[in-house]
Amino acid sequence: MSSAALRLTPELTQELVEKMHALVDTYRDRAADEDDVNTAQVRIHTRAFPLTTE
């Protein structure tokens, strides 16, 4: 697991999310065979939301 905190505008946040989804999509064509014992289904979670100091 990892996490990061950035200071972004709503527009930059949307751009980041879109680019992350595009990156994940590039791995769909590279998926390994279900019969390959060295592979497992992997779930990716992304969340982007503003943090408040209140």
Salt bridges, closest charged atoms under 4 A:
GLU15 OE2 - LYS19 NZ 3.19
ASP25 OD1 - ARG28 NE 2.89
